[in-house]
Amino acid sequence: MEHLEIVWISFAFVLGFLVRHIGLPPLIGYLAAGFALSALGFGGGELLAQVAHAGVLLLLFSVGLKLRLKSLVRPEVLLGSVLHMALSGLLLGWALQHWNGMAMETAFFIAVALAFSSTVVAAKVLEGKKELRAFHGRVAIGILVVQDIVAVGMLGFSGGDTPSPWAISLLALPLIRPLLHRLLNWSGHDELLILYGLLLALVVGGAGFELVGLSSELGALILGAMLANHSRASELSEALWSLKEVFLVGFFLQIGMSGLPSLQEIGFALGLVALLPLKALLFFFILLRFGLRARSCFLAALSLSTYSEFGLIVVNLVVGHGWLGQEWLVMLALTVALSFLVAAPLNRHAHDLFRWLEPYLVRFESDQRHPDDQPLSIGGSTILILGMGRVGSGAYDFFTKRKQRVLGLDSDPAKVEGHMRLGRRVLYADAEDPGVWQNMDLSGVRTVLLSMPDREANVLAVRQLRQSGYTGFVSATAIFPEDIETVTAAGADEAYYYYDEVGVGFAEHVWERVGPKREEADEERKQVSA
């Protein structure tokens, strides 16, 4: 059938639009559109597969741009992910073997594949909430990367693409990092910058890694990580954002169009989805053993409480070898899709869920606290700035020049390090974390500025501030005009829509240079010189 893309786009927009307006993430609408198209007899085809694959690669490349590889060797990431996969593989593998009578090797493969979590969903959820570089976000992404590496090994072991001898040449990739950084500097700020990102994500990372028998997903992630420390990494990520979002619609459509299962297969899929709380609980208690606070464990575990599209690839190989029937692939595709449907709204309200469960979860915290989860000391600061991006940095410098005692807080460790190198007093903290405010003495603070780019983050921070007993002045930035009412209703004294005021600020700056006072000063200098 010709012009299938017209049908895909129409269904995706209509259902995504409807779902968004009932308070759910649009990706649920895209999945529903896929199932509806499948029921109507529409197939995905090669074009949709290529679009979906490009979306996944761009997402992983964007994740890599915000990832520091040294975070993978942390105990909570490396040991935590391996321990979770081992326990899941043994327990679920044993259950599958006794329930279905399949061979232990096959059961273990299926179980480990189900232990994987969706990199696409977790990264999209964390990115949407601006939490990719928050502590729990870094832990979750690190675990996902370890899982992807294990999945690549399983693909090779199960008869997938065997890495070619040329794969060892990829060990030389760090040697070309200076060239990649220089090319990024030379790519400007327009369409050439976007093309450079596509070249690295789809060609060098994607096709390049596939050429030597390795995962294109892993390649895109690694190429992104090689640019993570560059000063323009965030600009490149923002330039690719819209393109990546559109391509990812194809991925969710493809998942929904994977097939229509029988009633028995639907029942089995629902049973596996019912195990998701156990999967999340296992992550929660494992991470607790490494000294993380209950909140960090809960948010990381919730973002990992899905089944993985990468697991489908492993299962597809098992089916291809004839170890399992084709119905398993359809059944697990439905399981993965249903896990997305369950996880999306839960992650959307993750902070509210934790506040509800906090009295029960904090009882399990260990006495030894992880270094990144320690309470803050603000010293004698009288002004706090939450969110040290361009707006927050400008406000910090403004008050510092006026001899005010200022402290900046940000949930991005890279930003914190950069500000500290410039001599600014900036600490790592997640402003949405209730524990941050409960353990902080705000008695000397007169003013709090909220300059985080996410409305939900600003709203939650205002609420936490007021609930902690802070009665001082709170001002927040607003990206959209409708955000002003939301953030002031949450407790802020005012909200500043800086896009509306940028012209005023620009005019004031010019007026200071050429206005009447400057003209008078120039006239005085002329008289003195005469």
MIDOTOR-812774 format. One record per residue (C-alpha): x, y, z. Coordinates in steps of 0.25 Angstrom, whole numbers. Layout:
// MIDOTOR-812774
NODE     c1     c2     c3
NODE      X      Y      Z
...
***
This chain:
// MIDOTOR-812774
NODE     c1     c2     c3
NODE      0      0      0
NODE      6     13     -4
NODE      7     26      5
NODE      7     18     18
NODE     14     29     24
NODE      1     38     23
NODE     -6     27     31
NODE      5     26     42
NODE      6     41     44
NODE     -9     43     45
NODE    -12     32     55
NODE      1     36     63
NODE     -4     50     64
NODE    -18     48     67
NODE    -16     37     78
NODE     -4     44     83
NODE    -12     57     84
NODE    -24     51     91
NODE    -15     43    101
NODE     -7     56    104
NODE    -20     64    107
NODE    -24     53    118
NODE    -11     55    125
NODE     -3     43    120
NODE     10     44    112
NODE      8     44     97
NODE     16     31     95
NODE      5     23    101
NODE     -4     29     89
NODE      7     25     79
NODE      7     11     84
NODE     -8     10     84
NODE     -7     16     69
NODE      2      4     66
NODE     -7     -6     71
NODE    -19      0     64
NODE    -11      0     51
NODE     -8    -14     53
NODE    -22    -18     56
NODE    -26    -11     43
NODE    -16    -19     35
NODE     -6     -8     33
NODE      9    -13     33
NODE     21     -6     38
NODE     30     -8     26
NODE     45     -5     24
NODE     43     11     24
NODE     37     10     38
NODE     48      1     43
NODE     58     10     38
NODE     51     22     44
NODE     50     15     58
NODE     64     11     57
NODE     69     25     55
NODE     61     30     66
NODE     67     20     76
NODE     81     23     71
NODE     79     38     73
NODE     73     36     86
NODE     85     28     91
NODE     94     38     85
NODE     88     49     93
NODE     89     41    105
NODE    104     39    102
NODE    105     54    101
NODE    101     55    116
NODE    108     42    121
NODE    122     41    127
NODE    128     27    126
NODE    134     27    139
NODE    121     26    145
NODE    120     12    140
NODE    130      7    149
NODE    123     11    162
NODE    119      0    171
NODE    104      3    171
NODE    104      3    155
NODE    113     -8    152
NODE    111    -18    163
NODE     96    -14    165
NODE     93    -17    150
NODE    100    -30    150
NODE     94    -34    163
NODE     80    -31    158
NODE     82    -38    145
NODE     88    -51    152
NODE     77    -52    162
NODE     66    -49    152
NODE     72    -59    142
NODE     73    -70    153
NODE     59    -68    159
NODE     51    -65    147
NODE     59    -75    139
NODE     55    -86    149
NODE     41    -82    149
NODE     40    -82    133
NODE     47    -96    133
NODE     37   -102    142
NODE     25    -95    137
NODE     28    -97    122
NODE     37   -109    122
NODE     48   -102    113
NODE     63   -105    114
NODE     70    -98    126
NODE     79    -90    116
NODE     67    -85    108
NODE     60    -81    121
NODE     72    -74    126
NODE     73    -66    113
NODE     59    -62    113
NODE     59    -58    128
NODE     72    -49    126
NODE     65    -43    114
NODE     53    -39    123
NODE     63    -34    134
NODE     67    -23    124
NODE     60    -10    125
NODE     56      0    113
NODE     67      9    110
NODE     58     17    101
NODE     47     19    111
NODE     56     22    123
NODE     65     32    116
NODE     52     39    110
NODE     45     40    123
NODE     58     45    130
NODE     61     54    119
NODE     47     60    119
NODE     48     63    134
NODE     62     68    133
NODE     67     57    142
NODE     78     50    133
NODE     89     56    141
NODE     82     56    154
NODE     88     45    164
NODE     77     35    162
NODE     77     38    147
NODE     92     35    146
NODE     90     22    153
NODE     79     18    145
NODE     86     21    131
NODE     99     14    136
NODE     91      2    139
NODE     84      2    126
NODE     98      3    119
NODE    103     -9    126
NODE     91    -16    122
NODE     93    -12    108
NODE    107    -17    108
NODE    102    -31    114
NODE     92    -31    103
NODE    102    -29     92
NODE    110    -41     98
NODE     97    -50     98
NODE     95    -46     84
NODE    108    -52     80
NODE    107    -64     89
NODE     93    -67     83
NODE     98    -67     69
NODE     96    -53     66
NODE    106    -44     58
NODE    120    -49     63
NODE    129    -37     64
NODE    139    -37     53
NODE    154    -36     55
NODE    154    -22     52
NODE    145    -19     64
NODE    158    -18     72
NODE    161     -5     64
NODE    150      2     72
NODE    160      2     84
NODE    167     14     76
NODE    154     22     77
NODE    160     31     89
NODE    171     35     80
NODE    161     42     70
NODE    154     49     81
NODE    162     62     79
NODE    158     62     64
NODE    143     60     68
NODE    144     72     78
NODE    150     80     67
NODE    140     77     57
NODE    129     80     66
NODE    135     94     68
NODE    136     96     53
NODE    122     92     51
NODE    115    105     54
NODE    102    107     60
NODE     92    104     49
NODE     89     91     40
NODE    103     87     39
NODE    103     85     54
NODE     91     75     52
NODE     97     68     41
NODE    110     66     49
NODE    101     60     60
NODE     94     51     50
NODE    108     47     44
NODE    113     42     58
NODE    100     36     63
NODE     95     28     50
NODE    108     27     41
NODE    120     26     50
NODE    114     20     63
NODE    102     13     56
NODE    107      7     43
NODE    121      7     47
NODE    119     -2     59
NODE    110    -11     51
NODE    121    -12     40
NODE    130    -19     50
NODE    119    -27     56
NODE    116    -19     69
NODE    103    -13     73
NODE     99      0     66
NODE     92      5     79
NODE    105      3     87
NODE    112     11     76
NODE    103     23     76
NODE    104     23     92
NODE    119     22     91
NODE    121     33     81
NODE    112     42     89
NODE    120     40    101
NODE    133     44     94
NODE    127     58     93
NODE    121     58    107
NODE    132     67    113
NODE    131     77    101
NODE    126     91    104
NODE    116     90     93
NODE    111     76     96
NODE     98     82    101
NODE     96     91     89
NODE     98     79     80
NODE     87     71     88
NODE     77     82     87
NODE     80     83     72
NODE     76     69     70
NODE     64     69     80
NODE     53     71     71
NODE     58     61     60
NODE     60     51     71
NODE     46     52     76
NODE     40     51     63
NODE     48     38     59
NODE     45     32     73
NODE     30     32     69
NODE     33     22     58
NODE     39     13     69
NODE     27     13     78
NODE     18     11     65
NODE     27     -1     62
NODE     26     -7     75
NODE     10     -6     75
NODE     10    -12     61
NODE     18    -24     64
NODE      6    -33     64
NODE     -8    -37     71
NODE     -6    -48     81
NODE    -17    -58     85
NODE    -24    -58     98
NODE    -15    -68    104
NODE     -3    -59    100
NODE    -10    -47    106
NODE    -12    -54    119
NODE      3    -58    120
NODE      7    -44    116
NODE     -1    -38    127
NODE      5    -48    137
NODE     19    -43    133
NODE     14    -29    135
NODE      9    -32    148
NODE     24    -36    152
NODE     29    -22    149
NODE     27    -17    164
NODE     36    -29    168
NODE     46    -24    158
NODE     46    -10    163
NODE     47    -15    178
NODE     59    -23    174
NODE     66    -11    169
NODE     61     -3    181
NODE     67    -12    191
NODE     80    -15    183
NODE     83      0    182
NODE     80      2    197
NODE     91     -7    200
NODE    101      3    193
NODE     97     14    203
NODE     87     21    194
NODE     75     28    201
NODE     62     23    199
NODE     58     34    189
NODE     69     32    180
NODE     67     17    180
NODE     52     18    178
NODE     53     28    166
NODE     64     20    159
NODE     56      7    161
NODE     44     13    156
NODE     51     18    143
NODE     56      3    141
NODE     42     -3    143
NODE     40     -7    129
NODE     44    -18    120
NODE     54    -15    109
NODE     53    -14     94
NODE     67    -20     94
NODE     62    -32    101
NODE     52    -34     89
NODE     65    -35     80
NODE     71    -46     88
NODE     57    -53     88
NODE     57    -52     73
NODE     70    -59     72
NODE     65    -70     81
NODE     52    -72     73
NODE     61    -71     60
NODE     69    -83     65
NODE     56    -91     67
NODE     58    -92     82
NODE     44    -85     84
NODE     32    -83     75
NODE     28    -70     68
NODE     17    -67     78
NODE     27    -64     88
NODE     32    -52     80
NODE     18    -47     79
NODE     15    -49     93
NODE     28    -43     98
NODE     26    -31     89
NODE     12    -29     96
NODE     19    -30    109
NODE     29    -19    106
NODE     18    -10    101
NODE      9    -12    113
NODE     21     -9    122
NODE     23      4    115
NODE      8      7    117
NODE      9      4    132
NODE     23     11    134
NODE     20     24    127
NODE      9     30    136
NODE     16     24    149
NODE     29     31    145
NODE     21     44    142
NODE     16     44    156
NODE     29     38    162
NODE     32     49    172
NODE     17     49    177
NODE     18     34    179
NODE     30     35    187
NODE     24     46    196
NODE     13     36    199
NODE     22     24    201
NODE     33     32    208
NODE     29     28    222
NODE     30     13    219
NODE     42     14    210
NODE     52     22    218
NODE     52     11    229
NODE     60      2    220
NODE     72     13    218
NODE     85      9    223
NODE     93     17    233
NODE    105     19    223
NODE    101     30    213
NODE    106     30    199
NODE    115     42    196
NODE    106     48    186
NODE     94     47    195
NODE    100     55    207
NODE     93     66    213
NODE     97     80    209
NODE    103     92    217
NODE    100    106    211
NODE    109    113    221
NODE    105    128    222
NODE     98    130    209
NODE     87    139    208
NODE     83    137    194
NODE     80    123    188
NODE     80    120    173
NODE     74    107    168
NODE     78    103    154
NODE     91    109    149
NODE     89    109    134
NODE     91    122    126
NODE     80    130    134
NODE     84    125    148
NODE     99    128    145
NODE     95    142    140
NODE     87    144    153
NODE     99    139    161
NODE    109    148    155
NODE     99    160    157
NODE     97    158    172
NODE    112    155    174
NODE    116    168    168
NODE    107    175    178
NODE    115    168    190
NODE    103    158    193
NODE    106    144    199
NODE    101    135    188
NODE    101    120    187
NODE     97    112    174
NODE     90     98    174
NODE     90     89    162
NODE     87     74    159
NODE     97     73    148
NODE    111     69    154
NODE    117     74    141
NODE    111     88    142
NODE    115     88    157
NODE    130     85    154
NODE    130     96    143
NODE    125    106    152
NODE    135    103    163
NODE    146    104    153
NODE    141    118    150
NODE    141    121    165
NODE    126    121    167
NODE    121    115    180
NODE    112    104    174
NODE    108     91    181
NODE    102     78    175
NODE     87     76    179
NODE     74     71    174
NODE     64     83    177
NODE     52     73    176
NODE     58     64    187
NODE     50     66    200
NODE     62     62    208
NODE     71     73    202
NODE     62     84    209
NODE     59     75    222
NODE     74     75    225
NODE     77     90    221
NODE     77    102    230
NODE     70    113    223
NODE     69    123    234
NODE     79    132    228
NODE     74    132    214
NODE     66    144    210
NODE     63    141    195
NODE     62    128    187
NODE     63    129    171
NODE     57    117    164
NODE     63    117    149
NODE     62    102    146
NODE     57    100    132
NODE     46     90    136
NODE     32     95    141
NODE     30     83    149
NODE     44     84    156
NODE     41     99    160
NODE     27     95    165
NODE     33     84    173
NODE     44     92    179
NODE     34    103    183
NODE     26     93    190
NODE     38     87    197
NODE     43    100    201
NODE     29    104    208
NODE     27     91    214
NODE     41     92    221
NODE     36    105    227
NODE     43    115    218
NODE     36    128    219
NODE     45    137    211
NODE     44    142    197
NODE     43    132    185
NODE     44    136    170
NODE     43    126    159
NODE     46    127    144
NODE     35    123    134
NODE     37    118    120
NODE     23    119    116
NODE     13    129    120
NODE      3    119    126
NODE     14    114    136
NODE     13    127    143
NODE      0    124    150
NODE      4    110    153
NODE     17    113    160
NODE     11    125    168
NODE      0    116    172
NODE     10    106    178
NODE     16    117    187
NODE     25    126    179
NODE     24    141    182
NODE     26    144    167
NODE     29    137    154
NODE     38    144    143
NODE     35    141    129
NODE     48    145    124
NODE     45    143    109
NODE     35    155    111
NODE     45    163    118
NODE     57    161    110
NODE     54    173    102
NODE     53    182    114
NODE     67    177    119
NODE     73    179    106
NODE     68    193    105
NODE     72    196    119
NODE     86    191    116
NODE     87    201    104
NODE     81    212    112
NODE     92    211    122
NODE    102    213    111
NODE     95    224    102
NODE     84    230    111
NODE     83    244    117
NODE     93    241    129
NODE    103    236    119
NODE    101    248    110
NODE    103    257    123
NODE    116    249    127
NODE    121    251    113
NODE    119    266    113
NODE    126    267    126
NODE    138    260    121
NODE    138    269    109
NODE    138    281    118
NODE    149    276    127
NODE    158    273    115
NODE    155    287    109
***
